[in-house]
Amino acid sequence: MALAGLTMTVPRGEVFGFLGPNGAGKTTAVKLLLGLSKPTAGEGRVLGRLSVTSNRGRRIGYLPELFRYQGWMSAREVLALHCELARLPRPQWEPEIRAALELVGLTDRARQSDRNLL
């Protein structure tokens, strides 16, 4: 119910920012529009397509205020996540992951969670 009654249109070419107090629904609205969460009712459209089904690919970026990897994720899992986000074909994942781990000297610690890497 955080966004009950929300109706808005942002015209093409406009820059829009959400302002409001904590708990007002800003992050929820953005996550719904990006397809990171699913609405319980209603719909959102981004670039003319339904937000939960649209493949907007690389035309939209999102950086949350407090981004951090989950402590239980291994270095390999973090890199696999980025391969998926970049929409790399699965056969390319392993060579890319291996190269990144070698670059930063974590090849031997690839399966450790990030809280154990430092």
C-alpha positions in Angstrom: 0.0 0.0 0.0 3.1 2.3 0.0 2.2 3.6 -3.5 -1.6 3.4 -3.4 -2.9 6.2 -5.6 0.4 7.0 -7.2 0.0 8.3 -10.8 2.7 10.0 -12.7 4.0 10.6 -16.1 7.6 11.7 -17.0 7.7 13.1 -20.5 10.4 11.9 -22.9 13.6 13.8 -22.4 12.8 15.0 -18.9 14.9 14.4 -15.9 12.9 13.4 -12.8 13.9 13.0 -9.2 12.0 11.5 -6.3 12.1 13.5 -3.1 10.4 12.7 0.2 10.8 11.5 3.7 12.0 8.0 4.7 9.3 5.4 4.1 7.4 7.5 1.5 7.9 4.8 -1.2 10.6 6.3 -3.4 12.8 3.2 -3.5 9.8 1.0 -3.8 8.6 3.0 -6.9 12.0 2.8 -8.5 12.3 -0.9 -7.9 8.8 -1.5 -9.3 9.6 0.5 -12.4 12.9 -1.3 -13.0 11.2 -4.7 -12.6 13.3 -5.5 -9.5 10.0 -6.0 -7.5 6.6 -7.0 -8.6 3.5 -4.9 -7.9 0.6 -6.4 -5.9 -1.8 -4.2 -8.0 -1.6 -1.7 -10.8 1.1 -1.4 -13.4 4.1 0.7 -14.4 5.5 1.5 -17.8 9.1 2.5 -18.6 10.1 3.4 -22.2 6.6 2.4 -23.3 6.7 -1.1 -21.9 5.3 -2.8 -18.8 7.9 -2.5 -16.2 7.8 -6.2 -15.1 8.0 -7.7 -18.5 10.1 -5.2 -20.5 13.6 -5.9 -21.6 15.1 -2.4 -21.4 18.6 -3.9 -21.3 21.3 -1.3 -21.0 19.1 1.8 -21.5 18.5 2.2 -17.8 20.9 2.2 -14.9 20.2 2.0 -11.2 22.5 2.5 -8.3 20.9 2.2 -4.9 21.9 4.5 -2.1 23.6 1.8 0.0 24.8 -0.8 -2.4 26.7 -3.7 -1.0 27.2 -7.3 -1.8 25.7 -9.9 0.5 28.3 -11.2 2.9 27.5 -14.8 2.0 28.3 -14.3 -1.7 31.7 -15.7 -2.9 33.9 -13.7 -5.3 32.9 -16.1 -8.0 29.2 -15.6 -7.3 29.6 -11.8 -7.4 31.3 -12.0 -10.7 28.7 -14.4 -12.0 26.0 -11.9 -11.0 27.8 -9.2 -13.0 28.0 -11.5 -16.0 24.3 -12.1 -15.8 23.5 -8.3 -15.4 25.7 -7.6 -18.4 23.8 -10.3 -20.3 26.9 -12.1 -21.3 26.2 -15.5 -22.9 26.8 -18.3 -20.3 29.7 -19.8 -22.3 31.6 -16.5 -21.7 31.1 -16.4 -18.0 33.9 -18.8 -16.9 36.7 -17.2 -18.9 35.6 -13.7 -17.8 35.3 -14.8 -14.2 38.7 -16.5 -14.3 40.4 -13.4 -15.9 38.9 -11.1 -13.3 40.0 -13.3 -10.4 43.5 -13.5 -11.8 43.6 -9.7 -12.3 42.9 -9.0 -8.6 44.9 -12.0 -7.2 41.9 -13.9 -5.9 42.0 -17.0 -8.0 42.8 -19.3 -5.0 40.0 -17.6 -2.9 37.2 -17.5 -5.5 34.8 -19.6 -3.5 35.2 -17.8 -0.2 32.5 -15.4 0.9 33.4 -11.7 0.7 33.5 -11.4 4.5 36.5 -13.7 4.4 38.4 -12.1 1.6 39.9 -9.2 3.4 
